[in-house]
Amino acid sequence: MNKRTINIIQNYFRNKPVRKAYIFGSYARNEQTKNSDLDILVDIDSSENVSLFEFGRMLEDLKELLKVDIDFVAEDGISKHIRPFIEKDKVLIYER
């Protein structure tokens, strides 16, 4: 993933209720193709009470900013069956 994309994501999350953000999947492994979506895992600050609408707004904002399809996943919403695959690939790109 290029530095410009990471900077856009970091700047966007600075005033959002996100404590940490990771990429995972093909972008984290540097195996993305032109058809790949960008997988982003976020650790939301639980004291902020983020609504589903706000979560969806962040997803749409990032799609617009980055001009790429995004799979946006909350840390506390990952199933125990999928977690090992995400943990294996994830790369920290933002921390408050």
C-alpha beads as a LAMMPS data file, in Angstrom:
LAMMPS data file: protein, C-alpha beads

96 atoms
95 bonds

1 atom types
1 bond types

-500.0 500.0 xlo xhi
-500.0 500.0 ylo yhi
-500.0 500.0 zlo zhi

Masses

1 110.0

Atoms # bond

1 1 1 0.000 0.000 0.000
2 1 1 1.359 3.395 -0.875
3 1 1 2.207 6.113 1.648
4 1 1 -0.364 8.538 0.196
5 1 1 -3.234 6.117 0.880
6 1 1 -2.033 5.497 4.430
7 1 1 -1.767 9.262 5.035
8 1 1 -5.333 9.798 3.795
9 1 1 -6.625 7.106 6.154
10 1 1 -4.604 8.455 9.102
11 1 1 -5.793 12.021 8.532
12 1 1 -9.398 10.891 8.211
13 1 1 -9.354 8.920 11.480
14 1 1 -7.735 11.745 13.503
15 1 1 -11.102 13.267 14.404
16 1 1 -13.119 10.053 14.430
17 1 1 -13.796 7.680 17.357
18 1 1 -11.177 5.211 16.098
19 1 1 -8.399 4.127 18.470
20 1 1 -6.546 1.906 16.001
21 1 1 -6.865 0.952 12.350
22 1 1 -5.279 -1.935 10.519
23 1 1 -5.236 -3.155 6.960
24 1 1 -5.455 -6.867 6.286
25 1 1 -5.907 -9.138 3.306
26 1 1 -4.294 -8.575 -0.076
27 1 1 -3.209 -4.969 0.623
28 1 1 -1.472 -5.994 3.850
29 1 1 0.316 -8.785 1.997
30 1 1 1.124 -6.419 -0.892
31 1 1 -0.702 -8.775 -3.273
32 1 1 -3.541 -6.468 -4.308
33 1 1 -4.761 -6.278 -7.890
34 1 1 -6.839 -3.614 -9.616
35 1 1 -9.950 -5.589 -8.576
36 1 1 -8.996 -5.945 -4.894
37 1 1 -10.968 -4.259 -2.168
38 1 1 -9.164 -2.626 0.735
39 1 1 -9.812 -4.446 4.016
40 1 1 -9.727 -2.137 7.047
41 1 1 -10.133 -3.280 10.645
42 1 1 -10.973 -0.568 13.181
43 1 1 -10.916 -0.518 16.962
44 1 1 -13.703 1.907 17.878
45 1 1 -13.566 3.845 21.153
46 1 1 -16.448 2.256 23.078
47 1 1 -17.010 5.425 25.120
48 1 1 -18.112 7.208 21.928
49 1 1 -21.284 5.129 21.327
50 1 1 -20.855 5.024 17.549
51 1 1 -24.116 4.320 15.748
52 1 1 -24.469 2.054 12.739
53 1 1 -25.174 5.188 10.697
54 1 1 -21.872 6.784 11.798
55 1 1 -19.987 3.562 11.056
56 1 1 -21.545 3.472 7.582
57 1 1 -20.688 7.136 7.046
58 1 1 -17.011 6.441 7.771
59 1 1 -17.078 3.611 5.239
60 1 1 -18.657 5.798 2.556
61 1 1 -16.300 8.709 3.283
62 1 1 -13.242 6.475 2.900
63 1 1 -14.570 4.967 -0.336
64 1 1 -14.983 8.476 -1.715
65 1 1 -11.559 9.658 -0.525
66 1 1 -9.643 6.594 -1.719
67 1 1 -11.663 5.727 -4.838
68 1 1 -11.544 2.015 -4.005
69 1 1 -14.000 -0.559 -2.672
70 1 1 -13.537 -1.056 1.059
71 1 1 -14.414 -3.852 3.443
72 1 1 -14.728 -2.058 6.805
73 1 1 -14.752 -4.287 9.897
74 1 1 -15.098 -3.383 13.582
75 1 1 -12.694 -5.168 15.942
76 1 1 -15.512 -6.251 18.250
77 1 1 -17.579 -7.613 15.355
78 1 1 -15.164 -10.270 14.098
79 1 1 -16.259 -13.875 14.424
80 1 1 -13.903 -16.231 16.222
81 1 1 -13.637 -18.297 13.035
82 1 1 -12.376 -15.398 10.919
83 1 1 -10.195 -13.699 13.545
84 1 1 -7.107 -15.940 13.023
85 1 1 -6.994 -15.068 9.307
86 1 1 -7.201 -11.348 10.041
87 1 1 -4.659 -11.536 12.874
88 1 1 -2.167 -13.282 10.590
89 1 1 -2.218 -10.449 8.010
90 1 1 -3.100 -7.277 9.879
91 1 1 -0.783 -4.274 9.739
92 1 1 -1.264 -1.275 12.042
93 1 1 -1.658 1.932 10.022
94 1 1 -3.208 4.289 12.596
95 1 1 -3.127 4.649 16.371
96 1 1 -4.570 7.494 18.408

Bonds

1 1 1 2
2 1 2 3
3 1 3 4
4 1 4 5
5 1 5 6
6 1 6 7
7 1 7 8
8 1 8 9
9 1 9 10
10 1 10 11
11 1 11 12
12 1 12 13
13 1 13 14
14 1 14 15
15 1 15 16
16 1 16 17
17 1 17 18
18 1 18 19
19 1 19 20
20 1 20 21
21 1 21 22
22 1 22 23
23 1 23 24
24 1 24 25
25 1 25 26
26 1 26 27
27 1 27 28
28 1 28 29
29 1 29 30
30 1 30 31
31 1 31 32
32 1 32 33
33 1 33 34
34 1 34 35
35 1 35 36
36 1 36 37
37 1 37 38
38 1 38 39
39 1 39 40
40 1 40 41
41 1 41 42
42 1 42 43
43 1 43 44
44 1 44 45
45 1 45 46
46 1 46 47
47 1 47 48
48 1 48 49
49 1 49 50
50 1 50 51
51 1 51 52
52 1 52 53
53 1 53 54
54 1 54 55
55 1 55 56
56 1 56 57
57 1 57 58
58 1 58 59
59 1 59 60
60 1 60 61
61 1 61 62
62 1 62 63
63 1 63 64
64 1 64 65
65 1 65 66
66 1 66 67
67 1 67 68
68 1 68 69
69 1 69 70
70 1 70 71
71 1 71 72
72 1 72 73
73 1 73 74
74 1 74 75
75 1 75 76
76 1 76 77
77 1 77 78
78 1 78 79
79 1 79 80
80 1 80 81
81 1 81 82
82 1 82 83
83 1 83 84
84 1 84 85
85 1 85 86
86 1 86 87
87 1 87 88
88 1 88 89
89 1 89 90
90 1 90 91
91 1 91 92
92 1 92 93
93 1 93 94
94 1 94 95
95 1 95 96
